[in-house]
Amino acid sequence: MSDRLTEDVTKFQGRFAALKAEVSKVLVGQDDMLHRLVLGLLAGGHILLEGVPGLAKTLAIRTLADAVAGTFSRIQFTPDMLPGDVVGTQIFNPREGSYTVRKGPVFGNLILADEINRAPAKVQSALLEAMQERQVTLGDQTFRLADPFLVLATQNPIEQEGTYPLPEAQLDRFMLKIKVGYPSREDEVKIIDRMAGAGAEPTASKMMTTDEIVAAREVARQVFVDDKVKRYAVDLVAATRDPKAAGIAALAPLIDNGASVRASIALIKVAKAQALLSGRSYISPHDVKTVAHDVLRHRILVSYEAEAQGKTTDHVIAQILENVPVP
């Protein structure tokens, strides 16, 4: 490992620690969610946050955007939306007989797609195409999106009326799916003090520039990965497709479809970010295990039998992590 890489890793570990500390001035009791948001920001992958209303999902994303010196857009998804409301549209000028382009809110660095499952499939597809291709075509013109470009989408898992659940193929475009839980009682008291106290509500200051984030991503790409760790990541993903071959036959009836190759790529990318945030210039198998649930939980389709037994994708992933040999 080069001394330069080690120095860069140490530098950016400190910069991201400062970023998290600044966001924590506003956000209370959601350290795991914040850490995973920063992982996605560093790994360059889009994030889906799932949790019941009132758990600070939107606040976390807005505060992270406040702490990054880039452009921020919020899109509130509704059933009556059109694709043009997201990516933009062409407007006809009758005087000149020509079209002008009006860019949509997707043209920014951090995009909050609030309640993404409330929009119909056409709108979801327009956003997900931009996520995958990092570009938008309006008429005969193609526009590159900003760098960094990160979509942070939220969805409510308990309210299904008036929603359009994301198909598995579209879910696969998200690098991470974060499940957001309730804070502890102590943290909830702190939240009340901070948000309902006598003073003004706290805000976050700018801590990192977009250029720094792009540079940090380049350093994360250089983090060393041993071939044994690569094979371990592939073994974990392969076990979701063929648990019998992995020696976990009991899982076979619980899985309808396993994870795609995107999952293997995402495991390594996010593990590299995890290693950098831990101050290391190399990945350990523990880094892969740490991020496995967030990378895999939305890429596995469990069977009706699993649902009847109350088994979730997290149960399947836990069994795989327990049974696949660690190098």
VENKA-V247571 format. One record per residue. RES is the residue in one letter. PHI is phi in whole degrees, -180 to 180 (NA if undefined). OMEGA is omega in whole degrees, -180 to 180 (999 if undefined). D_CENTER is the distance of its C-alpha to the mean C-alpha in whole Angstrom. Layout:
((RES & PHI & OMEGA & D_CENTER) (RES & PHI & OMEGA & D_CENTER))
//
This chain:
((M & NA & -178 & 29) (S & -74 & 177 & 30) (D & -63 & -179 & 31) (R & -62 & 180 & 29) (L & -63 & 179 & 26) (T & -60 & 178 & 26) (E & -63 & -179 & 27) (D & -65 & 178 & 24) (V & -61 & 180 & 22) (T & -63 & -180 & 24) (K & -62 & -176 & 24) (F & -75 & 172 & 20) (Q & -60 & 178 & 19) (G & -67 & -179 & 22) (R & -66 & 180 & 20) (F & -73 & 175 & 17) (A & -64 & 178 & 19) (A & -66 & 178 & 20) (L & -63 & 180 & 17) (K & -64 & 179 & 16) (A & -64 & 180 & 20) (E & -68 & 179 & 20) (V & -65 & -179 & 17) (S & -69 & 174 & 19) (K & -66 & -180 & 22) (V & -104 & -174 & 20) (L & -91 & -179 & 18) (V & -118 & 168 & 20) (G & 74 & 177 & 19) (Q & -128 & -176 & 15) (D & -63 & 179 & 15) (D & -63 & 179 & 13) (M & -62 & -180 & 10) (L & -62 & 179 & 11) (H & -60 & -178 & 11) (R & -73 & 173 & 8) (L & -62 & 179 & 6) (V & -68 & 175 & 9) (L & -58 & 179 & 8) (G & -64 & 179 & 5) (L & -61 & -179 & 8) (L & -75 & -178 & 10) (A & -80 & 178 & 9) (G & 77 & -179 & 9) (G & -122 & -179 & 6) (H & -73 & -172 & 4) (I & -129 & 173 & 2) (L & -112 & 178 & 5) (L & -105 & -180 & 7) (E & -123 & 179 & 11) (G & -178 & -180 & 14) (V & -67 & -179 & 17) (P & -62 & 174 & 18) (G & 88 & -179 & 19) (L & -106 & 173 & 17) (A & 71 & 177 & 16) (K & -62 & -179 & 12) (T & -66 & 179 & 13) (L & -60 & -179 & 15) (A & -62 & -178 & 13) (I & -69 & 179 & 11) (R & -63 & -179 & 14) (T & -69 & 175 & 16) (L & -60 & 178 & 13) (A & -64 & 178 & 14) (D & -63 & -176 & 18) (A & -84 & 178 & 17) (V & -112 & -176 & 16) (A & -81 & 177 & 19) (G & -131 & 180 & 18) (T & -89 & -176 & 18) (F & -128 & 176 & 16) (S & -130 & 174 & 16) (R & -114 & 177 & 16) (I & -118 & 177 & 16) (Q & -91 & -174 & 18) (F & -78 & 180 & 18) (T & -138 & -177 & 21) (P & -64 & -177 & 23) (D & -96 & -179 & 26) (M & -72 & 174 & 23) (L & -119 & 179 & 24) (P & -54 & 180 & 22) (G & -62 & 178 & 24) (D & -69 & -179 & 22) (V & -103 & -172 & 19) (V & -93 & -177 & 20) (G & 112 & -176 & 24) (T & -157 & 174 & 27) (Q & -101 & 180 & 30) (I & -114 & -178 & 33) (F & -83 & 175 & 37) (N & -104 & -174 & 39) (P & -65 & 179 & 43) (R & -64 & -177 & 45) (E & -93 & -179 & 44) (G & 66 & -177 & 43) (S & -136 & 179 & 39) (Y & -108 & 171 & 36) (T & -118 & -177 & 33) (V & -95 & 171 & 30) (R & -112 & -178 & 28) (K & -74 & -179 & 24) (G & -89 & -177 & 21) (P & -68 & 179 & 19) (V & -70 & 179 & 16) (F & -84 & 180 & 18) (G & -164 & 179 & 16) (N & -86 & 179 & 14) (L & -116 & -177 & 11) (I & -115 & 175 & 11) (L & -93 & 177 & 11) (A & -98 & -172 & 12) (D & -81 & -179 & 13) (E & 53 & -176 & 14) (I & -59 & -178 & 13) (N & -80 & 174 & 15) (R & -90 & -179 & 19) (A & -95 & 179 & 19) (P & -68 & -172 & 21) (A & -58 & -179 & 20) (K & -60 & -179 & 21) (V & -71 & 177 & 19) (Q & -58 & -178 & 16) (S & -65 & 179 & 17) (A & -62 & 179 & 18) (L & -70 & -176 & 14) (L & -69 & 174 & 13) (E & -66 & 177 & 16) (A & -63 & 179 & 15) (M & -62 & -175 & 11) (Q & -78 & -173 & 13) (E & -89 & -177 & 16) (R & 57 & 176 & 15) (Q & -155 & 180 & 19) (V & -133 & 177 & 21) (T & -107 & 177 & 24) (L & -121 & -175 & 26) (G & 67 & 180 & 30) (D & -103 & -180 & 31) (Q & -113 & 177 & 29) (T & -114 & -177 & 25) (F & -117 & 174 & 23) (R & -75 & 177 & 21) (L & -86 & -176 & 18) (A & -63 & 174 & 17) (D & -128 & 2 & 16) (P & -76 & 176 & 14) (F & -127 & -175 & 12) (L & -137 & 176 & 8) (V & -99 & 177 & 7) (L & -118 & -174 & 6) (A & -104 & 176 & 8) (T & -120 & 172 & 10) (Q & -150 & -178 & 12) (N & -100 & -174 & 16) (P & -81 & -172 & 17) (I & -101 & -177 & 20) (E & -109 & -175 & 21) (Q & -103 & -180 & 22) (E & -70 & 180 & 25) (G & 74 & 179 & 24) (T & -118 & 178 & 21) (Y & -127 & -175 & 20) (P & -55 & 179 & 17) (L & -69 & 176 & 15) (P & -65 & -177 & 17) (E & -58 & -179 & 15) (A & -63 & 178 & 16) (Q & -82 & 175 & 13) (L & -59 & -177 & 11) (D & -63 & 179 & 11) (R & -72 & 179 & 10) (F & -84 & 180 & 6) (M & -71 & -177 & 5) (L & -131 & 168 & 4) (K & -121 & -176 & 6) (I & -103 & 174 & 7) (K & -92 & -176 & 11) (V & -103 & -179 & 12) (G & -107 & 180 & 16) (Y & -74 & 175 & 19) (P & -73 & 175 & 20) (S & -70 & 180 & 24) (R & -61 & 180 & 27) (E & -62 & 179 & 27) (D & -66 & -180 & 24) (E & -66 & 176 & 25) (V & -64 & 178 & 28) (K & -63 & 179 & 27) (I & -62 & 179 & 24) (I & -61 & 179 & 28) (D & -60 & -175 & 29) (R & -78 & -173 & 27) (M & -97 & -178 & 26) (A & -124 & 180 & 30) (G & -82 & -176 & 32) (A & -75 & -177 & 35) (G & -79 & 178 & 33) (A & -71 & 178 & 30) (E & -64 & -178 & 27) (P & -69 & 176 & 25) (T & -132 & -179 & 23) (A & -99 & 176 & 21) (S & -94 & 178 & 23) (K & -66 & -178 & 21) (M & -118 & -179 & 20) (M & -137 & 175 & 19) (T & -95 & 177 & 20) (T & -66 & 178 & 17) (D & -64 & 178 & 20) (E & -64 & -179 & 19) (I & -66 & 177 & 16) (V & -62 & 179 & 17) (A & -65 & 179 & 19) (A & -65 & 178 & 17) (R & -63 & 179 & 15) (E & -65 & 177 & 18) (V & -65 & 180 & 20) (A & -61 & 179 & 17) (R & -63 & -177 & 18) (Q & -84 & 179 & 21) (V & -59 & -173 & 20) (F & -74 & 176 & 23) (V & -127 & 177 & 22) (D & -70 & -180 & 25) (D & -59 & 179 & 26) (K & -64 & 179 & 26) (V & -71 & 176 & 23) (K & -60 & -179 & 22) (R & -66 & 178 & 24) (Y & -63 & 178 & 22) (A & -62 & 179 & 19) (V & -65 & 179 & 21) (D & -62 & 179 & 23) (L & -63 & -179 & 20) (V & -69 & 179 & 19) (A & -61 & 180 & 22) (A & -66 & 176 & 23) (T & -75 & -179 & 21) (R & -90 & -177 & 23) (D & -140 & -177 & 26) (P & -63 & 179 & 26) (K & -63 & -179 & 30) (A & -64 & 179 & 30) (A & -87 & 179 & 28) (G & 81 & 180 & 31) (I & -124 & -175 & 29) (A & -58 & -178 & 31) (A & -63 & -179 & 30) (L & -84 & -174 & 27) (A & -53 & -180 & 28) (P & -71 & -175 & 29) (L & -92 & -175 & 26) (I & -117 & 173 & 23) (D & -88 & 179 & 24) (N & -139 & 179 & 21) (G & -92 & -176 & 20) (A & -80 & -178 & 16) (S & -89 & 178 & 17) (V & -64 & 176 & 17) (R & -55 & -179 & 14) (A & -65 & 179 & 13) (S & -63 & 179 & 16) (I & -63 & -178 & 14) (A & -64 & 179 & 11) (L & -57 & -178 & 12) (I & -71 & -180 & 15) (K & -61 & -177 & 12) (V & -73 & 177 & 10) (A & -64 & 176 & 14) (K & -63 & 177 & 15) (A & -63 & 178 & 13) (Q & -63 & 179 & 14) (A & -64 & 179 & 17) (L & -61 & -180 & 17) (L & -68 & 176 & 16) (S & -91 & 177 & 19) (G & 83 & -179 & 21) (R & -117 & 179 & 22) (S & -100 & 178 & 23) (Y & -146 & 179 & 22) (I & -92 & 170 & 20) (S & -108 & 176 & 22) (P & -57 & 179 & 21) (H & -63 & 177 & 20) (D & -61 & 180 & 17) (V & -64 & 179 & 16) (K & -64 & -178 & 17) (T & -61 & -175 & 15) (V & -98 & -171 & 12) (A & -60 & -178 & 13) (H & -62 & -177 & 12) (D & -69 & -179 & 9) (V & -81 & -170 & 9) (L & -102 & -167 & 12) (R & -63 & -180 & 12) (H & -97 & -178 & 11) (R & -106 & 180 & 13) (I & -112 & 177 & 16) (L & -104 & -179 & 19) (V & -82 & -176 & 21) (S & -84 & 175 & 25) (Y & -63 & 179 & 27) (E & -63 & 178 & 29) (A & -64 & 180 & 26) (E & -64 & 180 & 25) (A & -64 & 179 & 29) (Q & -89 & -178 & 29) (G & 75 & -179 & 26) (K & -94 & -180 & 24) (T & -105 & 176 & 20) (T & -63 & 178 & 17) (D & -63 & 176 & 17) (H & -64 & -180 & 21) (V & -61 & -179 & 21) (I & -63 & 180 & 18) (A & -60 & 179 & 20) (Q & -66 & 179 & 23) (I & -65 & 180 & 22) (L & -62 & -178 & 21) (E & -75 & -171 & 25) (N & -105 & 179 & 27) (V & -78 & -177 & 25) (P & -60 & 179 & 27) (V & -92 & -179 & 26) (P & -69 & 999 & 27))
//
